[in-house]
Amino acid sequence: MKENNNENFNNIDNNELIKNFNQAKKDLKWAENNYQFAQSVEAIDYYIYQIKASQAKFDNILKQIKQLGKVDVVQEN
C-alpha cells in the first residue's frame, strides 16, 4: 500500500503541490482565527475540530513535499 501512495505522490506536479500546501495553510489559519472569536461551546468545539483536521491535512501535505524532496516548493512561499 505504501508503494501505491508513493506513486500517487509522484503524479502530483509542483503547481498542484503548491496549491494544496497554500490552501491547507489558509484553512488552518482560518480555523485558528475563528476559534479565537468563537463564543458558544458549540462554535468552540467546531473550530477545535477544524483546527485538528486542517493541521492533519497540512502535516500530510508537508510530509508529501519532504518525501518528494521538494522542500524548495515550500520555501518559495
mmCIF file of the N, C-alpha and C atoms, coordinates in Angstrom:
data_MODEL
# 
_entry.id   MODEL 
# 
loop_
_atom_site.group_PDB 
_atom_site.id 
_atom_site.type_symbol 
_atom_site.label_atom_id 
_atom_site.label_alt_id 
_atom_site.label_comp_id 
_atom_site.label_asym_id 
_atom_site.label_entity_id 
_atom_site.label_seq_id 
_atom_site.pdbx_PDB_ins_code 
_atom_site.Cartn_x 
_atom_site.Cartn_y 
_atom_site.Cartn_z 
_atom_site.occupancy 
_atom_site.B_iso_or_equiv 
_atom_site.pdbx_formal_charge 
_atom_site.auth_seq_id 
_atom_site.auth_comp_id 
_atom_site.auth_asym_id 
_atom_site.auth_atom_id 
_atom_site.pdbx_PDB_model_num 
ATOM 1   N N  . MET A 1 1  ? 0.824   -1.199 0.000   1.00 0.00 ? 1  MET A N  1 
ATOM 2   C CA . MET A 1 1  ? 0.000   0.000  0.000   1.00 0.00 ? 1  MET A CA 1 
ATOM 3   C C  . MET A 1 1  ? 0.867   1.262  0.000   1.00 0.00 ? 1  MET A C  1 
ATOM 4   N N  . LYS A 1 2  ? 1.977   1.251  0.742   1.00 0.00 ? 2  LYS A N  1 
ATOM 5   C CA . LYS A 1 2  ? 2.834   2.421  0.757   1.00 0.00 ? 2  LYS A CA 1 
ATOM 6   C C  . LYS A 1 2  ? 3.405   2.707  -0.621  1.00 0.00 ? 2  LYS A C  1 
ATOM 7   N N  . GLU A 1 3  ? 3.704   1.670  -1.385  1.00 0.00 ? 3  GLU A N  1 
ATOM 8   C CA . GLU A 1 3  ? 4.210   1.891  -2.736  1.00 0.00 ? 3  GLU A CA 1 
ATOM 9   C C  . GLU A 1 3  ? 3.171   2.605  -3.584  1.00 0.00 ? 3  GLU A C  1 
ATOM 10  N N  . ASN A 1 4  ? 1.910   2.246  -3.414  1.00 0.00 ? 4  ASN A N  1 
ATOM 11  C CA . ASN A 1 4  ? 0.829   2.902  -4.145  1.00 0.00 ? 4  ASN A CA 1 
ATOM 12  C C  . ASN A 1 4  ? 0.748   4.375  -3.770  1.00 0.00 ? 4  ASN A C  1 
ATOM 13  N N  . ASN A 1 5  ? 0.912   4.679  -2.483  1.00 0.00 ? 5  ASN A N  1 
ATOM 14  C CA . ASN A 1 5  ? 0.891   6.075  -2.050  1.00 0.00 ? 5  ASN A CA 1 
ATOM 15  C C  . ASN A 1 5  ? 2.028   6.855  -2.678  1.00 0.00 ? 5  ASN A C  1 
ATOM 16  N N  . ASN A 1 6  ? 3.205   6.255  -2.748  1.00 0.00 ? 6  ASN A N  1 
ATOM 17  C CA . ASN A 1 6  ? 4.340   6.935  -3.371  1.00 0.00 ? 6  ASN A CA 1 
ATOM 18  C C  . ASN A 1 6  ? 4.086   7.197  -4.840  1.00 0.00 ? 6  ASN A C  1 
ATOM 19  N N  . GLU A 1 7  ? 3.406   6.284  -5.524  1.00 0.00 ? 7  GLU A N  1 
ATOM 20  C CA . GLU A 1 7  ? 3.052   6.511  -6.922  1.00 0.00 ? 7  GLU A CA 1 
ATOM 21  C C  . GLU A 1 7  ? 2.121   7.706  -7.043  1.00 0.00 ? 7  GLU A C  1 
ATOM 22  N N  . ASN A 1 8  ? 1.172   7.822  -6.114  1.00 0.00 ? 8  ASN A N  1 
ATOM 23  C CA . ASN A 1 8  ? 0.256   8.969  -6.133  1.00 0.00 ? 8  ASN A CA 1 
ATOM 24  C C  . ASN A 1 8  ? 1.015   10.266 -5.913  1.00 0.00 ? 8  ASN A C  1 
ATOM 25  N N  . PHE A 1 9  ? 2.005   10.255 -5.005  1.00 0.00 ? 9  PHE A N  1 
ATOM 26  C CA . PHE A 1 9  ? 2.796   11.446 -4.748  1.00 0.00 ? 9  PHE A CA 1 
ATOM 27  C C  . PHE A 1 9  ? 3.519   11.882 -6.013  1.00 0.00 ? 9  PHE A C  1 
ATOM 28  N N  . ASN A 1 10 ? 4.048   10.921 -6.763  1.00 0.00 ? 10 ASN A N  1 
ATOM 29  C CA . ASN A 1 10 ? 4.811   11.249 -7.962  1.00 0.00 ? 10 ASN A CA 1 
ATOM 30  C C  . ASN A 1 10 ? 3.937   11.816 -9.063  1.00 0.00 ? 10 ASN A C  1 
ATOM 31  N N  . ASN A 1 11 ? 2.637   11.577 -9.005  1.00 0.00 ? 11 ASN A N  1 
ATOM 32  C CA . ASN A 1 11 ? 1.725   12.086 -10.019 1.00 0.00 ? 11 ASN A CA 1 
ATOM 33  C C  . ASN A 1 11 ? 1.322   13.540 -9.773  1.00 0.00 ? 11 ASN A C  1 
ATOM 34  N N  . ILE A 1 12 ? 1.649   14.054 -8.613  1.00 0.00 ? 12 ILE A N  1 
ATOM 35  C CA . ILE A 1 12 ? 1.297   15.435 -8.277  1.00 0.00 ? 12 ILE A CA 1 
ATOM 36  C C  . ILE A 1 12 ? 2.418   16.342 -8.776  1.00 0.00 ? 12 ILE A C  1 
ATOM 37  N N  . ASP A 1 13 ? 2.083   17.303 -9.626  1.00 0.00 ? 13 ASP A N  1 
ATOM 38  C CA . ASP A 1 13 ? 3.119   18.208 -10.100 1.00 0.00 ? 13 ASP A CA 1 
ATOM 39  C C  . ASP A 1 13 ? 3.353   19.335 -9.092  1.00 0.00 ? 13 ASP A C  1 
ATOM 40  N N  . ASN A 1 14 ? 4.404   20.092 -9.324  1.00 0.00 ? 14 ASN A N  1 
ATOM 41  C CA . ASN A 1 14 ? 4.768   21.152 -8.381  1.00 0.00 ? 14 ASN A CA 1 
ATOM 42  C C  . ASN A 1 14 ? 3.657   22.173 -8.184  1.00 0.00 ? 14 ASN A C  1 
ATOM 43  N N  . ASN A 1 15 ? 2.972   22.563 -9.249  1.00 0.00 ? 15 ASN A N  1 
ATOM 44  C CA . ASN A 1 15 ? 1.907   23.561 -9.124  1.00 0.00 ? 15 ASN A CA 1 
ATOM 45  C C  . ASN A 1 15 ? 0.773   23.062 -8.247  1.00 0.00 ? 15 ASN A C  1 
ATOM 46  N N  . GLU A 1 16 ? 0.406   21.806 -8.421  1.00 0.00 ? 16 GLU A N  1 
ATOM 47  C CA . GLU A 1 16 ? -0.671  21.225 -7.607  1.00 0.00 ? 16 GLU A CA 1 
ATOM 48  C C  . GLU A 1 16 ? -0.227  21.124 -6.151  1.00 0.00 ? 16 GLU A C  1 
ATOM 49  N N  . LEU A 1 17 ? 1.012   20.751 -5.937  1.00 0.00 ? 17 LEU A N  1 
ATOM 50  C CA . LEU A 1 17 ? 1.550   20.643 -4.594  1.00 0.00 ? 17 LEU A CA 1 
ATOM 51  C C  . LEU A 1 17 ? 1.561   22.000 -3.901  1.00 0.00 ? 17 LEU A C  1 
ATOM 52  N N  . ILE A 1 18 ? 1.983   23.025 -4.622  1.00 0.00 ? 18 ILE A N  1 
ATOM 53  C CA . ILE A 1 18 ? 1.984   24.379 -4.067  1.00 0.00 ? 18 ILE A CA 1 
ATOM 54  C C  . ILE A 1 18 ? 0.561   24.824 -3.753  1.00 0.00 ? 18 ILE A C  1 
ATOM 55  N N  . LYS A 1 19 ? -0.354  24.556 -4.675  1.00 0.00 ? 19 LYS A N  1 
ATOM 56  C CA . LYS A 1 19 ? -1.765  24.933 -4.475  1.00 0.00 ? 19 LYS A CA 1 
ATOM 57  C C  . LYS A 1 19 ? -2.338  24.248 -3.235  1.00 0.00 ? 19 LYS A C  1 
ATOM 58  N N  . ASN A 1 20 ? -2.088  22.960 -3.097  1.00 0.00 ? 20 ASN A N  1 
ATOM 59  C CA . ASN A 1 20 ? -2.589  22.213 -1.939  1.00 0.00 ? 20 ASN A CA 1 
ATOM 60  C C  . ASN A 1 20 ? -1.966  22.705 -0.640  1.00 0.00 ? 20 ASN A C  1 
ATOM 61  N N  . PHE A 1 21 ? -0.672  22.985 -0.686  1.00 0.00 ? 21 PHE A N  1 
ATOM 62  C CA . PHE A 1 21 ? 0.024   23.479 0.502   1.00 0.00 ? 21 PHE A CA 1 
ATOM 63  C C  . PHE A 1 21 ? -0.547  24.827 0.935   1.00 0.00 ? 21 PHE A C  1 
ATOM 64  N N  . ASN A 1 22 ? -0.688  25.738 -0.011  1.00 0.00 ? 22 ASN A N  1 
ATOM 65  C CA . ASN A 1 22 ? -1.215  27.071 0.308   1.00 0.00 ? 22 ASN A CA 1 
ATOM 66  C C  . ASN A 1 22 ? -2.650  27.011 0.815   1.00 0.00 ? 22 ASN A C  1 
ATOM 67  N N  . GLN A 1 23 ? -3.466  26.150 0.222   1.00 0.00 ? 23 GLN A N  1 
ATOM 68  C CA . GLN A 1 23 ? -4.849  26.023 0.674   1.00 0.00 ? 23 GLN A CA 1 
ATOM 69  C C  . GLN A 1 23 ? -4.908  25.449 2.085   1.00 0.00 ? 23 GLN A C  1 
ATOM 70  N N  . ALA A 1 24 ? -4.079  24.466 2.371   1.00 0.00 ? 24 ALA A N  1 
ATOM 71  C CA . ALA A 1 24 ? -4.044  23.879 3.710   1.00 0.00 ? 24 ALA A CA 1 
ATOM 72  C C  . ALA A 1 24 ? -3.605  24.913 4.738   1.00 0.00 ? 24 ALA A C  1 
ATOM 73  N N  . LYS A 1 25 ? -2.635  25.742 4.359   1.00 0.00 ? 25 LYS A N  1 
ATOM 74  C CA . LYS A 1 25 ? -2.163  26.799 5.253   1.00 0.00 ? 25 LYS A CA 1 
ATOM 75  C C  . LYS A 1 25 ? -3.279  27.818 5.516   1.00 0.00 ? 25 LYS A C  1 
ATOM 76  N N  . LYS A 1 26 ? -4.014  28.187 4.464   1.00 0.00 ? 26 LYS A N  1 
ATOM 77  C CA . LYS A 1 26 ? -5.145  29.126 4.621   1.00 0.00 ? 26 LYS A CA 1 
ATOM 78  C C  . LYS A 1 26 ? -6.236  28.535 5.503   1.00 0.00 ? 26 LYS A C  1 
ATOM 79  N N  . ASP A 1 27 ? -6.560  27.271 5.265   1.00 0.00 ? 27 ASP A N  1 
ATOM 80  C CA . ASP A 1 27 ? -7.609  26.613 6.053   1.00 0.00 ? 27 ASP A CA 1 
ATOM 81  C C  . ASP A 1 27 ? -7.249  26.576 7.531   1.00 0.00 ? 27 ASP A C  1 
ATOM 82  N N  . LEU A 1 28 ? -5.995  26.276 7.820   1.00 0.00 ? 28 LEU A N  1 
ATOM 83  C CA . LEU A 1 28 ? -5.549  26.222 9.208   1.00 0.00 ? 28 LEU A CA 1 
ATOM 84  C C  . LEU A 1 28 ? -5.616  27.609 9.851   1.00 0.00 ? 28 LEU A C  1 
ATOM 85  N N  . LYS A 1 29 ? -5.143  28.606 9.143   1.00 0.00 ? 29 LYS A N  1 
ATOM 86  C CA . LYS A 1 29 ? -5.173  29.975 9.669   1.00 0.00 ? 29 LYS A CA 1 
ATOM 87  C C  . LYS A 1 29 ? -6.617  30.436 9.898   1.00 0.00 ? 29 LYS A C  1 
ATOM 88  N N  . TRP A 1 30 ? -7.509  30.095 8.960   1.00 0.00 ? 30 TRP A N  1 
ATOM 89  C CA . TRP A 1 30 ? -8.925  30.459 9.082   1.00 0.00 ? 30 TRP A CA 1 
ATOM 90  C C  . TRP A 1 30 ? -9.529  29.845 10.343  1.00 0.00 ? 30 TRP A C  1 
ATOM 91  N N  . ALA A 1 31 ? -9.272  28.559 10.552  1.00 0.00 ? 31 ALA A N  1 
ATOM 92  C CA . ALA A 1 31 ? -9.827  27.872 11.717  1.00 0.00 ? 31 ALA A CA 1 
ATOM 93  C C  . ALA A 1 31 ? -9.270  28.454 13.014  1.00 0.00 ? 31 ALA A C  1 
ATOM 94  N N  . GLU A 1 32 ? -7.975  28.734 13.038  1.00 0.00 ? 32 GLU A N  1 
ATOM 95  C CA . GLU A 1 32 ? -7.366  29.308 14.241  1.00 0.00 ? 32 GLU A CA 1 
ATOM 96  C C  . GLU A 1 32 ? -7.922  30.702 14.528  1.00 0.00 ? 32 GLU A C  1 
ATOM 97  N N  . ASN A 1 33 ? -8.088  31.517 13.502  1.00 0.00 ? 33 ASN A N  1 
ATOM 98  C CA . ASN A 1 33 ? -8.634  32.866 13.698  1.00 0.00 ? 33 ASN A CA 1 
ATOM 99  C C  . ASN A 1 33 ? -10.068 32.820 14.200  1.00 0.00 ? 33 ASN A C  1 
ATOM 100 N N  . ASN A 1 34 ? -10.876 31.968 13.602  1.00 0.00 ? 34 ASN A N  1 
ATOM 101 C CA . ASN A 1 34 ? -12.277 31.888 14.020  1.00 0.00 ? 34 ASN A CA 1 
ATOM 102 C C  . ASN A 1 34 ? -12.431 31.295 15.415  1.00 0.00 ? 34 ASN A C  1 
ATOM 103 N N  . TYR A 1 35 ? -11.549 30.399 15.796  1.00 0.00 ? 35 TYR A N  1 
ATOM 104 C CA . TYR A 1 35 ? -11.573 29.829 17.150  1.00 0.00 ? 35 TYR A CA 1 
ATOM 105 C C  . TYR A 1 35 ? -11.409 30.934 18.194  1.00 0.00 ? 35 TYR A C  1 
ATOM 106 N N  . GLN A 1 36 ? -10.549 31.887 17.898  1.00 0.00 ? 36 GLN A N  1 
ATOM 107 C CA . GLN A 1 36 ? -10.284 32.970 18.855  1.00 0.00 ? 36 GLN A CA 1 
ATOM 108 C C  . GLN A 1 36 ? -11.525 33.803 19.153  1.00 0.00 ? 36 GLN A C  1 
ATOM 109 N N  . PHE A 1 37 ? -12.455 33.844 18.197  1.00 0.00 ? 37 PHE A N  1 
ATOM 110 C CA . PHE A 1 37 ? -13.640 34.679 18.367  1.00 0.00 ? 37 PHE A CA 1 
ATOM 111 C C  . PHE A 1 37 ? -14.914 33.888 18.621  1.00 0.00 ? 37 PHE A C  1 
ATOM 112 N N  . ALA A 1 38 ? -14.782 32.581 18.739  1.00 0.00 ? 38 ALA A N  1 
ATOM 113 C CA . ALA A 1 38 ? -15.960 31.744 18.994  1.00 0.00 ? 38 ALA A CA 1 
ATOM 114 C C  . ALA A 1 38 ? -16.501 32.034 20.388  1.00 0.00 ? 38 ALA A C  1 
ATOM 115 N N  . GLN A 1 39 ? -17.839 32.100 20.481  1.00 0.00 ? 39 GLN A N  1 
ATOM 116 C CA . GLN A 1 39 ? -18.429 32.465 21.760  1.00 0.00 ? 39 GLN A CA 1 
ATOM 117 C C  . GLN A 1 39 ? -19.273 31.363 22.380  1.00 0.00 ? 39 GLN A C  1 
ATOM 118 N N  . SER A 1 40 ? -19.798 30.475 21.576  1.00 0.00 ? 40 SER A N  1 
ATOM 119 C CA . SER A 1 40 ? -20.605 29.401 22.139  1.00 0.00 ? 40 SER A CA 1 
ATOM 120 C C  . SER A 1 40 ? -19.765 28.132 22.260  1.00 0.00 ? 40 SER A C  1 
ATOM 121 N N  . VAL A 1 41 ? -20.191 27.242 23.126  1.00 0.00 ? 41 VAL A N  1 
ATOM 122 C CA . VAL A 1 41 ? -19.498 25.970 23.308  1.00 0.00 ? 41 VAL A CA 1 
ATOM 123 C C  . VAL A 1 41 ? -19.475 25.185 22.002  1.00 0.00 ? 41 VAL A C  1 
ATOM 124 N N  . GLU A 1 42 ? -20.586 25.219 21.284  1.00 0.00 ? 42 GLU A N  1 
ATOM 125 C CA . GLU A 1 42 ? -20.669 24.503 20.014  1.00 0.00 ? 42 GLU A CA 1 
ATOM 126 C C  . GLU A 1 42 ? -19.681 25.056 18.994  1.00 0.00 ? 42 GLU A C  1 
ATOM 127 N N  . ALA A 1 43 ? -19.576 26.377 18.925  1.00 0.00 ? 43 ALA A N  1 
ATOM 128 C CA . ALA A 1 43 ? -18.647 27.006 17.982  1.00 0.00 ? 43 ALA A CA 1 
ATOM 129 C C  . ALA A 1 43 ? -17.200 26.681 18.355  1.00 0.00 ? 43 ALA A C  1 
ATOM 130 N N  . ILE A 1 44 ? -16.898 26.709 19.638  1.00 0.00 ? 44 ILE A N  1 
ATOM 131 C CA . ILE A 1 44 ? -15.553 26.365 20.098  1.00 0.00 ? 44 ILE A CA 1 
ATOM 132 C C  . ILE A 1 44 ? -15.220 24.930 19.721  1.00 0.00 ? 44 ILE A C  1 
ATOM 133 N N  . ASP A 1 45 ? -16.142 24.004 19.981  1.00 0.00 ? 45 ASP A N  1 
ATOM 134 C CA . ASP A 1 45 ? -15.932 22.598 19.613  1.00 0.00 ? 45 ASP A CA 1 
ATOM 135 C C  . ASP A 1 45 ? -15.729 22.451 18.112  1.00 0.00 ? 45 ASP A C  1 
ATOM 136 N N  . TYR A 1 46 ? -16.541 23.165 17.340  1.00 0.00 ? 46 TYR A N  1 
ATOM 137 C CA . TYR A 1 46 ? -16.440 23.096 15.883  1.00 0.00 ? 46 TYR A CA 1 
ATOM 138 C C  . TYR A 1 46 ? -15.068 23.557 15.408  1.00 0.00 ? 46 TYR A C  1 
ATOM 139 N N  . TYR A 1 47 ? -14.595 24.677 15.934  1.00 0.00 ? 47 TYR A N  1 
ATOM 140 C CA . TYR A 1 47 ? -13.306 25.199 15.483  1.00 0.00 ? 47 TYR A CA 1 
ATOM 141 C C  . TYR A 1 47 ? -12.135 24.357 15.973  1.00 0.00 ? 47 TYR A C  1 
ATOM 142 N N  . ILE A 1 48 ? -12.264 23.748 17.140  1.00 0.00 ? 48 ILE A N  1 
ATOM 143 C CA . ILE A 1 48 ? -11.235 22.809 17.583  1.00 0.00 ? 48 ILE A CA 1 
ATOM 144 C C  . ILE A 1 48 ? -11.150 21.648 16.592  1.00 0.00 ? 48 ILE A C  1 
ATOM 145 N N  . TYR A 1 49 ? -12.300 21.132 16.189  1.00 0.00 ? 49 TYR A N  1 
ATOM 146 C CA . TYR A 1 49 ? -12.330 20.058 15.199  1.00 0.00 ? 49 TYR A CA 1 
ATOM 147 C C  . TYR A 1 49 ? -11.701 20.521 13.883  1.00 0.00 ? 49 TYR A C  1 
ATOM 148 N N  . GLN A 1 50 ? -12.040 21.719 13.439  1.00 0.00 ? 50 GLN A N  1 
ATOM 149 C CA . GLN A 1 50 ? -11.493 22.254 12.197  1.00 0.00 ? 50 GLN A CA 1 
ATOM 150 C C  . GLN A 1 50 ? -9.970  22.439 12.273  1.00 0.00 ? 50 GLN A C  1 
ATOM 151 N N  . ILE A 1 51 ? -9.496  22.900 13.419  1.00 0.00 ? 51 ILE A N  1 
ATOM 152 C CA . ILE A 1 51 ? -8.049  23.080 13.598  1.00 0.00 ? 51 ILE A CA 1 
ATOM 153 C C  . ILE A 1 51 ? -7.341  21.736 13.505  1.00 0.00 ? 51 ILE A C  1 
ATOM 154 N N  . LYS A 1 52 ? -7.883  20.732 14.190  1.00 0.00 ? 52 LYS A N  1 
ATOM 155 C CA . LYS A 1 52 ? -7.259  19.405 14.154  1.00 0.00 ? 52 LYS A CA 1 
ATOM 156 C C  . LYS A 1 52 ? -7.267  18.823 12.746  1.00 0.00 ? 52 LYS A C  1 
ATOM 157 N N  . ALA A 1 53 ? -8.366  18.961 12.045  1.00 0.00 ? 53 ALA A N  1 
ATOM 158 C CA . ALA A 1 53 ? -8.469  18.430 10.684  1.00 0.00 ? 53 ALA A CA 1 
ATOM 159 C C  . ALA A 1 53 ? -7.537  19.192 9.741   1.00 0.00 ? 53 ALA A C  1 
ATOM 160 N N  . SER A 1 54 ? -7.510  20.499 9.859   1.00 0.00 ? 54 SER A N  1 
ATOM 161 C CA . SER A 1 54 ? -6.651  21.320 9.000   1.00 0.00 ? 54 SER A CA 1 
ATOM 162 C C  . SER A 1 54 ? -5.178  21.047 9.276   1.00 0.00 ? 54 SER A C  1 
ATOM 163 N N  . GLN A 1 55 ? -4.846  20.868 10.545  1.00 0.00 ? 55 GLN A N  1 
ATOM 164 C CA . GLN A 1 55 ? -3.453  20.573 10.902  1.00 0.00 ? 55 GLN A CA 1 
ATOM 165 C C  . GLN A 1 55 ? -3.028  19.220 10.344  1.00 0.00 ? 55 GLN A C  1 
ATOM 166 N N  . ALA A 1 56 ? -3.923  18.230 10.414  1.00 0.00 ? 56 ALA A N  1 
ATOM 167 C CA . ALA A 1 56 ? -3.612  16.908 9.865   1.00 0.00 ? 56 ALA A CA 1 
ATOM 168 C C  . ALA A 1 56 ? -3.397  16.977 8.354   1.00 0.00 ? 56 ALA A C  1 
ATOM 169 N N  . LYS A 1 57 ? -4.242  17.737 7.671   1.00 0.00 ? 57 LYS A N  1 
ATOM 170 C CA . LYS A 1 57 ? -4.103  17.898 6.225   1.00 0.00 ? 57 LYS A CA 1 
ATOM 171 C C  . LYS A 1 57 ? -2.794  18.604 5.885   1.00 0.00 ? 57 LYS A C  1 
ATOM 172 N N  . PHE A 1 58 ? -2.496  19.671 6.605   1.00 0.00 ? 58 PHE A N  1 
ATOM 173 C CA . PHE A 1 58 ? -1.266  20.423 6.398   1.00 0.00 ? 58 PHE A CA 1 
ATOM 174 C C  . PHE A 1 58 ? -0.045  19.530 6.619   1.00 0.00 ? 58 PHE A C  1 
ATOM 175 N N  . ASP A 1 59 ? -0.057  18.770 7.718   1.00 0.00 ? 59 ASP A N  1 
ATOM 176 C CA . ASP A 1 59 ? 1.058   17.873 8.025   1.00 0.00 ? 59 ASP A CA 1 
ATOM 177 C C  . ASP A 1 59 ? 1.240   16.817 6.945   1.00 0.00 ? 59 ASP A C  1 
ATOM 178 N N  . ASN A 1 60 ? 0.143   16.293 6.428   1.00 0.00 ? 60 ASN A N  1 
ATOM 179 C CA . ASN A 1 60 ? 0.203   15.281 5.380   1.00 0.00 ? 60 ASN A CA 1 
ATOM 180 C C  . ASN A 1 60 ? 0.818   15.846 4.100   1.00 0.00 ? 60 ASN A C  1 
ATOM 181 N N  . ILE A 1 61 ? 0.407   17.029 3.722   1.00 0.00 ? 61 ILE A N  1 
ATOM 182 C CA . ILE A 1 61 ? 0.955   17.655 2.514   1.00 0.00 ? 61 ILE A CA 1 
ATOM 183 C C  . ILE A 1 61 ? 2.435   17.973 2.702   1.00 0.00 ? 61 ILE A C  1 
ATOM 184 N N  . LEU A 1 62 ? 2.793   18.461 3.873   1.00 0.00 ? 62 LEU A N  1 
ATOM 185 C CA . LEU A 1 62 ? 4.198   18.750 4.153   1.00 0.00 ? 62 LEU A CA 1 
ATOM 186 C C  . LEU A 1 62 ? 5.028   17.468 4.110   1.00 0.00 ? 62 LEU A C  1 
ATOM 187 N N  . LYS A 1 63 ? 4.480   16.391 4.612   1.00 0.00 ? 63 LYS A N  1 
ATOM 188 C CA . LYS A 1 63 ? 5.158   15.088 4.552   1.00 0.00 ? 63 LYS A CA 1 
ATOM 189 C C  . LYS A 1 63 ? 5.372   14.666 3.094   1.00 0.00 ? 63 LYS A C  1 
ATOM 190 N N  . GLN A 1 64 ? 4.367   14.876 2.258   1.00 0.00 ? 64 GLN A N  1 
ATOM 191 C CA . GLN A 1 64 ? 4.496   14.552 0.836   1.00 0.00 ? 64 GLN A CA 1 
ATOM 192 C C  . GLN A 1 64 ? 5.621   15.367 0.200   1.00 0.00 ? 64 GLN A C  1 
ATOM 193 N N  . ILE A 1 65 ? 5.656   16.639 0.529   1.00 0.00 ? 65 ILE A N  1 
ATOM 194 C CA . ILE A 1 65 ? 6.672   17.528 -0.021  1.00 0.00 ? 65 ILE A CA 1 
ATOM 195 C C  . ILE A 1 65 ? 8.067   17.047 0.381   1.00 0.00 ? 65 ILE A C  1 
ATOM 196 N N  . LYS A 1 66 ? 8.218   16.701 1.643   1.00 0.00 ? 66 LYS A N  1 
ATOM 197 C CA . LYS A 1 66 ? 9.517   16.236 2.123   1.00 0.00 ? 66 LYS A CA 1 
ATOM 198 C C  . LYS A 1 66 ? 9.905   14.914 1.477   1.00 0.00 ? 66 LYS A C  1 
ATOM 199 N N  . GLN A 1 67 ? 8.939   13.996 1.318   1.00 0.00 ? 67 GLN A N  1 
ATOM 200 C CA . GLN A 1 67 ? 9.233   12.702 0.706   1.00 0.00 ? 67 GLN A CA 1 
ATOM 201 C C  . GLN A 1 67 ? 9.668   12.853 -0.746  1.00 0.00 ? 67 GLN A C  1 
ATOM 202 N N  . LEU A 1 68 ? 9.135   13.840 -1.407  1.00 0.00 ? 68 LEU A N  1 
ATOM 203 C CA . LEU A 1 68 ? 9.499   14.076 -2.803  1.00 0.00 ? 68 LEU A CA 1 
ATOM 204 C C  . LEU A 1 68 ? 10.768  14.920 -2.932  1.00 0.00 ? 68 LEU A C  1 
ATOM 205 N N  . GLY A 1 69 ? 11.259  15.390 -1.792  1.00 0.00 ? 69 GLY A N  1 
ATOM 206 C CA . GLY A 1 69 ? 12.457  16.229 -1.825  1.00 0.00 ? 69 GLY A CA 1 
ATOM 207 C C  . GLY A 1 69 ? 12.198  17.576 -2.442  1.00 0.00 ? 69 GLY A C  1 
ATOM 208 N N  . LYS A 1 70 ? 10.989  18.078 -2.297  1.00 0.00 ? 70 LYS A N  1 
ATOM 209 C CA . LYS A 1 70 ? 10.608  19.364 -2.913  1.00 0.00 ? 70 LYS A CA 1 
ATOM 210 C C  . LYS A 1 70 ? 10.399  20.445 -1.864  1.00 0.00 ? 70 LYS A C  1 
ATOM 211 N N  . VAL A 1 71 ? 11.296  20.481 -0.895  1.00 0.00 ? 71 VAL A N  1 
ATOM 212 C CA . VAL A 1 71 ? 11.174  21.465 0.172   1.00 0.00 ? 71 VAL A CA 1 
ATOM 213 C C  . VAL A 1 71 ? 11.267  22.878 -0.382  1.00 0.00 ? 71 VAL A C  1 
ATOM 214 N N  . ASP A 1 72 ? 11.964  23.042 -1.513  1.00 0.00 ? 72 ASP A N  1 
ATOM 215 C CA . ASP A 1 72 ? 12.073  24.360 -2.129  1.00 0.00 ? 72 ASP A CA 1 
ATOM 216 C C  . ASP A 1 72 ? 10.716  24.906 -2.531  1.00 0.00 ? 72 ASP A C  1 
ATOM 217 N N  . VAL A 1 73 ? 9.747   24.036 -2.760  1.00 0.00 ? 73 VAL A N  1 
ATOM 218 C CA . VAL A 1 73 ? 8.375   24.458 -3.101  1.00 0.00 ? 73 VAL A CA 1 
ATOM 219 C C  . VAL A 1 73 ? 7.790   25.228 -1.931  1.00 0.00 ? 73 VAL A C  1 
ATOM 220 N N  . VAL A 1 74 ? 8.043   24.774 -0.720  1.00 0.00 ? 74 VAL A N  1 
ATOM 221 C CA . VAL A 1 74 ? 7.513   25.413 0.477   1.00 0.00 ? 74 VAL A CA 1 
ATOM 222 C C  . VAL A 1 74 ? 8.266   26.697 0.772   1.00 0.00 ? 74 VAL A C  1 
ATOM 223 N N  . GLN A 1 75 ? 9.551   26.701 0.541   1.00 0.00 ? 75 GLN A N  1 
ATOM 224 C CA . GLN A 1 75 ? 10.379  27.857 0.866   1.00 0.00 ? 75 GLN A CA 1 
ATOM 225 C C  . GLN A 1 75 ? 10.097  29.037 -0.048  1.00 0.00 ? 75 GLN A C  1 
ATOM 226 N N  . GLU A 1 76 ? 9.500   28.780 -1.213  1.00 0.00 ? 76 GLU A N  1 
ATOM 227 C CA . GLU A 1 76 ? 9.142   29.876 -2.123  1.00 0.00 ? 76 GLU A CA 1 
ATOM 228 C C  . GLU A 1 76 ? 8.055   30.760 -1.541  1.00 0.00 ? 76 GLU A C  1 
ATOM 229 N N  . ASN A 1 77 ? 7.213   30.178 -0.702  1.00 0.00 ? 77 ASN A N  1 
ATOM 230 C CA . ASN A 1 77 ? 6.017   30.877 -0.218  1.00 0.00 ? 77 ASN A CA 1 
ATOM 231 C C  . ASN A 1 77 ? 6.189   31.423 1.163   1.00 0.00 ? 77 ASN A C  1 
# 
